[in-house]
Amino acid sequence: MRERNLKKPEPLFLSILASFGLLAAACGDGETDASPPEEGEPIQVTTTIAQIDDIVENVGGEHVDSTPLMGPGTDPHVYQASHGDVELLEDADMIFWNGLNLEEQMTDMMDHLGEEKPVYALGEQVPDEYILEDEEEAGMPDPHIWFDIELWSYAVEGVKDGLIELDPDNEEEYQANAEEYLDELQELQTWSEEQIQEIDEESRVLVTAHDAFQYFGDAAGMDVIGLQGISTDAEYGLSDVQNVIDEMEDRDVGAIFGETSVSDSAIEAVIEGAGQRGHEVENGGTLYSDAMGEPGTEEGTYVGMYQANINQIVDALK
């Protein structure tokens, strides 16, 4: 079984919860008040990351009004909820979040909210045997499950089941929407596999700012090297930079990729250090890791984000 890394409630969170009356509710009888909205009114859903919000909008359709807390360029590993976020969470009929320590600073808050309304940690939908661990910290789960399309399908099923439980009258529509979305994800999987084949097998090495692409590597048949660990909250030092450069020299890797939610300082250190040792490394471009693109753009959807990453990787490595 996975171990959960639960922290003691942060005083800031407790004060925010108390200010909105959530703490008292959380300390009640533990029963969840899960009632659908008034007839004709959409279900008010709050999500954490945009990847989850994309599922909710596709599966819920016109029956949901979904709002993500975290926008483009936001790092969920270090994100702390504001008073406005708590207000959104309090007003929501239901909440979907990733869990698996992705939203590390919000774990206690979600536990409290789960006492009064449906709160779904979609990472918990994935069977334990498919959850990868931090290579440097045994027992710590890797939360980046959306980079394996097959595993992300479990999250789609979790959203569908959650919506049906709260709103059984629209079960057929949720089922149909989920099936259509899953078909789209399967097409994305097939397309991605075809694109990766354009990269020479020995060149299928992905070096990134932090270790967010283990699931992607397993699914795509690529070796993945991250400068920082699974969480961007971890510090990286000179030895980490040197180890990455050593690996890139040994395997003749000439590109490292940045991430939209992580500072470029880490990859710049690798590029500079490699250059000093006579090994030329270029910036392969910026990938979407923990955050998607701007709303209203192709990259602002899960499929568009994934396609953009594949195109960037293939163009740099083939």
Protein Blocks (a to p, Z undefined) as FASTA:
>chain_A
ZZdddddddfklmmmmmmnommmmmmmnopacdddddehiacddddfbfmlmmmmmmmnm
mmbccddfbdghiafklgccdfklmmmmmmpmbdcdebjolammlmmmmmmmmmmbccdd
fklmpcfklpccdfklghiacfklmlpmklmmmmmmmmmmmmmmmmmmlmmmmmmmmmmm
mmmmmmmmmmmmmmmmmpcfklmccddfbdcklmmmmmnopacddfbdfblkbccdfklm
mmmmmmmmmnopabdcddfkbcfklmmmmmmmmmmnopacddebjcdfkbccdehiaklp
mklmmmmmmmmmmmmmZZ
